[in-house]
Amino acid sequence: MRKIFIISFILILSGCSPVPMIALSDNGWKPLSEMPVKGRNGFFLRQKLSFGDYRTLTVRRSWITGTSMRTGFSFPNDWLDRMAIEWVRRKQTVRFTLTDGKGHISEVTALAKVQWRDLVLQGNPNSLVSIMANMQLRGDEDNETYAVRIFTDKQQAPWEMFIDTYAAMRYAQSYTGLLARSKNEYYTVVPVYQLRNREGAAVNLPFGGSVGFEFKNPAGKILAAVSMIGNGTFFLGDCSDEEKFLFANAAAALLLRQLLDEGVR
């Protein structure tokens, strides 16, 4: 029901104008590039998702566990290996590869509707799950975590993203997710809960909720953002090429997560 109210509010706010812009937490942040998402409206998971120079090469809902589309890496006591079979059966998984048209390629695996207790790795205090808990970036006890692993072609160690999608909607003004590779290499993923009206002023959503996400460095500077409104839009700021590719992968995973919510097959 809340989604219906949010969509109605967006339609009223936009009127006959283009889809309204998300209002980021830093009014002074101006993206260097703005990329509308293509292939998301009426999207079927075997079709292409693209924005700017970034595009998916493969998107699928199931796979043979223990195998990789590209990397071949495996990890001891790994949450993905332990959980993948059951989540594939539930049709709450997505795996895709992404390229930037410059020869770079990634492999991304994501599990939706994961309970926090399912992610706890016993006897592994250095896991990103433990790091996230220590940083207090988790949601409720009965959360619905979106657990994402991103391999880029230049890195052997993966990046992992954990977003409590329920908390990101209900507590959008205070919730923070995590995109990390270690306790010293991380970005926060913060919900966007405001829109720009026709006069350019930031307006809160009625009944709460979120319409996108910001990717911030440890100093709190926005480096990229993704709007979930309509087909979606990806925004990039001043950051390295490696960071741009990482954020593009994280944004694609978030866009696909919403489609899992909507029951797209």
N, C-alpha and C positions, 0 to 999 in steps of 0.2 A: 504494500500500500504506500509506503514511504517513497518508493521509486516513482509511483504514479504522480504523487504530489510534486516531486522534484522535476520530473519531465514537464508537467503542466506549468510549473513556475518558469522553467527555461523558455517554453513556448511563449508565455505571456511577456517575459522580459525581452525576448528577441523580436516579437511581432513579425513584421515582414522583412526584418533586417537579417544579415548573415548570422550564423550560429554565434552566440555570445562568447566572449573570451573569458577564460579563467583568470581570476585575480590572485596573483601570487603574494606570498607573505612579505616580499621585499618590493616596495613600489618602485624602487630605483633600478631594479634588474630588468635589462632589456636583452632579449635573446638575439644572438647573432644570426640565427637561422630559424625559420618556422616551416615545418613540413607537414602538410595535411596527409592523413593516413588513407591509403587506398586499399580496397579489397575487404574492408571490415563490414560494410553494410550488406546484410544477407550472406555473410561469410560462411563458406564451408571449409573445413579444416584442411582439405587437400588443395585448396586454391592458394593464390599468392597474397601475402600481406606486404605492403611496401609503404615507405615514406622517405622522400629525398632519394639518396643513393642506396638506402638500406632496403633489403627485400629478403623474404624467407625463400629458401630453396626447397625445404621439405617441412611439412607439418603433419604430425600424426598423433593418434590417441592411444596407441598401444605399440609394444615392441617386445622383443625377447629379452628378458632381464639378464644382466651379466654381459651384455654386448653394448657396443657403442657405435654410433654412426660415424665417428671420426677419431676420437681420442684413444680409446682402448685402455684408459686408466681405470683403476679400481682402488677402493680405500677400505682398510680394515674397520670393522664395526660401523659400517656406513649406513646412515639413515635411509638413503635412497635404495640400496640393495635390500634392506630389510622390509621396506614398505611397498616397493614398486608393484609387486605381483598383485597384492590386494587392491591397490588403488587403480591399476589398469582394469581389473574386473569391474570396479565401480564406475568406470568411465569418467574418472576425475583426474586424469593425467593429460599432459600435452608435452610433446617433444618436438623441437624444431631446430633447423639450422638457419643462420642469418649471414648474409654477406653485405659488404659495403661497396661492391663493385670495384674494389682496388686489390682484390686477391685475398682479403681477410675473410675468414669464415669462423663461425662459432658453433657450438652445440649446446642447446639449452634443454633441460629437463625440469618439469614442474609438476608438483602434486598439490591438488586443491582439497579444501575441507579437511585439513589435518588437525587433529587435536594436539595441544601442546605436549601432553604426556607421551604421545607417540614419537615425539622428536627427541626426548631425553635419551642421551647416550650414557649408559652407566659406565662409570670408571674412566670417563674421558673429559676431564675438566678443561681441556684446551679446545674442545669443539666449539664451533660458532654458535651452536644452540646455547652452550654454557656462557659464552661471551655475551650473547644477547640478553640472557637472564641477568647476568651481573650488571649490564648497562641499564637494566630495567626498561627495555624496549619491547616488552611483550604486552599482550593484551589481557583479557580475562582468563580465568581458569578454564572455562568452557569455550575456548576460542575456535575460530575457523582459520587456521594459518595456511597461507599460500607459501609453500616451500619450493624455492627455485635454485637450480644449480646452473652456472654459466661457465663454460669452457671457451676461452678465446684461443686463437691459433698461436699466440705468442707466449701463453702462460700454461705451465703444467698444473699448477694449483688452481682449483676453481674458485670463482666468486659464488657466494650463496646469498640469496635474498629471502627474508622472512617477513611476511606482511600478514597481520591479523585483519582479514578483510571485514569482519564484523565490527571490531573496534575502530577501524579506519572510517567506517560509516557512522557509527553511533557516537564516537568520541573524536570526531575529526579535528577539533580544535586543540586537542592535547596529545593525540596518539602519534607515535613515531615508530617506523619500521627500520629494518637494517639491511644494507647491502655491503657485504664484507668478505675479505679473504683471510684476514687475521685480526687480532685485537688492535693492531697498529695500522691496518689498511682497511678503512671502512668509509661508507657514506650513509647518511640517514635518509630515509624515504618518508616524506611528510605529506599527509593528505592536503589537498586544496579544497577549501570549503566556501569560497566566495566566487562570484562572477562580476564582470564589468557590465554595468548597464549602458544605455545609449549615451549617457553623458560621461561615461568613463569612470564613474564612481564604483567602488567595491560594494557589493551587496551580499549579505549572508543568505544562504539557502534556508527556506522555511522548513521547519521540522528537522533541521540538521542535515547530515549527509555530506558526501564529498563528490567532487567532479573531476579529480585528477590527482597527480602526485608531483612533488618536487624532489629532486635529488640534490642533497647538500653535502659539502665536505665537512670535516670535523670542526672547522671554524664557523660553520653555519652559513656559508656562502652558497647560493643557488648556482648549480652548474648546468642543470638540465631540468626539463619538466615534461609531463605528458598530460594532455587533456583527454578525458574519457567521453566528452560530449559528442554526440553524433558519431561520425566515422572515427573521430579522434584526431589529435594534432600533437606532433613531437617538437619540442623546443630545445635548442642547444645554445649554451653560452660559451664563455671563454674557458676552454679546457683542452687538454691534450688529445691527440688522435686516439690514443688507447682508451681514455675516459669516454670519448664520444661513442666509440664502438661498444663499450660496456653499457653505457646508459641506453643506447639504442636497443640492445638485447633485453635489458630490464624493462624498458617501455613496451616492447613487443610482448613480453611475458605477461605484463599487466593487462594489455589489451586483449590477449587471448583468455585471460582469467575471467573477464567479464562475460565472454561468450560461453564459457563453461557454466556460469551461473544461469545463463539464459537457455541452456539446454541444447545448444547448437551441436550437431553431430558431424 
